[in-house]
């Protein structure tokens, strides 16, 4: 896991990006591919309560929604959640809710879940080990965690003056953090590939893994 704190770079403002977030076909395609991979790897059932952590505008959330009893989309960006709430109302969905996260607090201890999903979020989180422990805490016994994120890269993925907390993740290191958090039955697959220009506008291919683990 490599820190990417570089001079002149700053984190993305997700509130500002929210209104046009779904306009990027590559981003929508990635969310669909991750959701499809989750469906193949995890035995998703209609009895499940699900948390989509770092849900953004709900692209993954709404792909899983028809298959589960309920799903909570949680994010730090009010702007992103406003888009998701609009989709919930427009589609008349009754088993989805959008929750604003408090960056200084753990996930609500009042709730527990059968499945926790998080896609392309962990590389924005400074203390990943703490978050994985939090995921373990809110899962019910036997519950499953499914995290999708970038394989370790050279820091060029975000480009154009944008920074993330980590330049992707080494899979062995991620596996070790999951084990340290108390997870078992850890499995990994490549969920998707992303082609996009890097900081030099050279077309690059980045891979996204999906790692699942059971409490």
N, C-alpha and C positions, 0 to 999 in steps of 0.2 A: 504494500500500500504506500503510495508516494504522495506526499503533500505537494500542492501546487500553488503555494503562496508566492506569486511573482510580482515584481515591480510593475505598476501600471495596470494590473488586472484587477477586476472587481467582480463580486458575485452578481449573477443575473437578478434583475428586479422582476420577480414573477408576477407582481400585481400589474406592472406596466405591460407585461407580455401576454397577460391572460386573454385579452379581447381577440388577439390574432393567433393564439396558440394552436387552435385546431385547423388553421389555414395551411399548415405545413404538411403535405401528404406523407413525407418521410416519417414524421412524428406519429401520425395516425396509424400508418402501416406498422410501425414498431410496436405500438400499444396492442394492436390486433394480434401480432405475431406472439408477443409475450402472453397475452390472454389465452391464445390457442395452445401454447406450450403448457401453461398451467393446467388447462383442461385435460391435456394428454397425460401429464405426469402425476397430477393429484386426482384422487377419486372425489371429484366435486359432486355433492348431492343436494337435493332440495331441502334437507334438514339443516344445512349449515348456516351459521352466522359468521359473517366475513368482515374483516377490516382491511381496507385498501389504504395503506399508509403512504402519504405523499401522493395523493390521488390526482392532483392537478385539476384539470377540467373533467375528470371522470372517464377518460377513454377506456382504461382497463376496467374500472368499476362497472360501467354499463355493459361491457362485454360479458361479465360474469353474472350480472344482476338476474337474467332470466333463469339461471340454474340454481339459485340459492334461496334460502328462506329470507335472509336480510343481509344487506351489505352497507357498511358505513365507510364513506369516503372522508378521509381526514387529511388536512393540509395546513401549512403555516400561512398560506396566501389567501386572504379574503377575496381577492380578485378572481383567483382560480375557482374558489368555491361558489362565487356568484354565478359563474358560467355553468357549473354543475347543477346548482339549484334551478337555474332556468331550464335545463334539460329535464330535470325531474318533474317540474311542473308541466312542461310542454308535452311530455310523454305520459303524464298521469300515473307515475310510478308510486307505489305505496310501500315498497320494501327497500328503499334507498334513503339514506340521510347523509347530509354533509356537515362535518364538524370541524370547527377551527381549532387547531392545536395551539397550545401555549408552549413556546420554545423553552421556557424555564421550568416546565413541569413534566412529569411522566404522563404516559397515556392514562386516561381515567381508570382508576382501580375499580370503579363500579361496574365496568363491563368486562366480559370475557368472550372469547371467540374460538370457533372451530378451525378457522383458517385466517392467517394473516398474510397478505400479499403486499409487496412493495416493489415498484418498478422504476428504475433509473432515478432513485432517490438517495440511496446510501452514499453516493460519491459527493453529495452536497452536505453530508452530516459530519461534523468534526469528530464526535466521539461515537464511533460505530459500535464499539464493544458495549457501551452503555445502552444503546438502542436495542441491540440484539438481546440483551438481558431483559429489557422492558418487553420486547415481543414475547419472550419465553414466559414472563410473568402473566401476561394477559391471555395467553392461550390456555384453553382447557386441557386437562390431561389427555394425551393422545392427539392433540391438535397439531396442525401442520403450518410451518412457515415456508413461504415461497418468495425468494428475493431474486430479482433480475437486475443486473447492472453490468457496467462495462468491464471487460477484461482489462488488465493493466495496460496502459498506453503511455505515450510520451508527453502528455499534457496538451496535445494539439487538438483534441476533440472539440472543446468549446471555442477556442480561437477568438479572434477579433476582440481582444481586450477583456474577455470573460474568464472568470476563474471558478474552480470548484474546490472543495476541501481535499479531494483525492483524485488522482489520475487513474481512475479505475481501480481494480483489485486483482491481486494474485489469487487464484482459486484455492491454492493450498492454505494461504493465510486466512482467507475467508472461512474455509472449513475449520481451521484451528480456532477462530473466534467463535464460531457456532458451537463447537465442542466445549469451549470454555464457558459459554453461556448456558450449558446444560442440555443442548440438543443432541439427538441421536438419529440414526438412519439417514445420514446426510448423503444426498445424491446431487449430481450436477449434469446438465446438458447445455449445449449451445442453443440458445433460444432464437437468435436472430443475428443478422449482420446489417450494418449501417454503412452506406456509402455517402460520404459528404466531403466537401473541400476542407482542408486543414488551414492553418494560419497563413500558409503560402498559396492558398487557393489550388493546391494539388489534390486531386480526388484520392481519398483514402478509404480503406475498408476497416471498420471497427467491429469487433464481435461483442455480443451480449450473452452472458451466461444466465441460466436459471438454476438456482441452488435451492433444494428443498430439504427440510429437516423436520423431525417430529419431536414433540415434547414428551 
